[in-house]
Amino acid sequence: MTKTEIEKYFTTETREFNPVVFAHLFTKVRTIGFSTNSLSNKEFLQYRELLIIELNYYDKAIALDFARVLSNQSLQTYSKEFYNLVYIMFSHFVEIYNNLHQYKEATINTNIRIAKTYLEEAQKKLNDTELKKALQNIYDFLKLVYDEYKEELKATSLL
């Protein structure tokens, strides 16, 4: 995606980032999966757009990182093996978000460590340093948002 294409997702609406909404959208994108086949899936395109919009409420830079990793161009350029590793990394965070109500801290930390391993393996498949950096930023963000998500669930009595 070009910067202009990405910026169409940004909104001037003022509201705060909602970690629960993010977790839902992130789960949907991961569940649908991402590959060149995803580009013809209207549901994937819709949820990807909504995810990037939600991320924009948090931070424009992280929204750009997600947009870069999930862009049509990247999905068409990088290998299926690379995206399988990214998918597994994302899956470990989705598992945390979806099972937070029953997971102990040790299980969560194990999933985060496993996700880090898949991040490192995915980065080894890349020559593009910008995409490597975007992946690292996404991983760091997913770790950070876990804490916000946990607090939001506590505040709404869902945890």
Beta strands, then each sheet from edge to edge (+ up, - down):
end
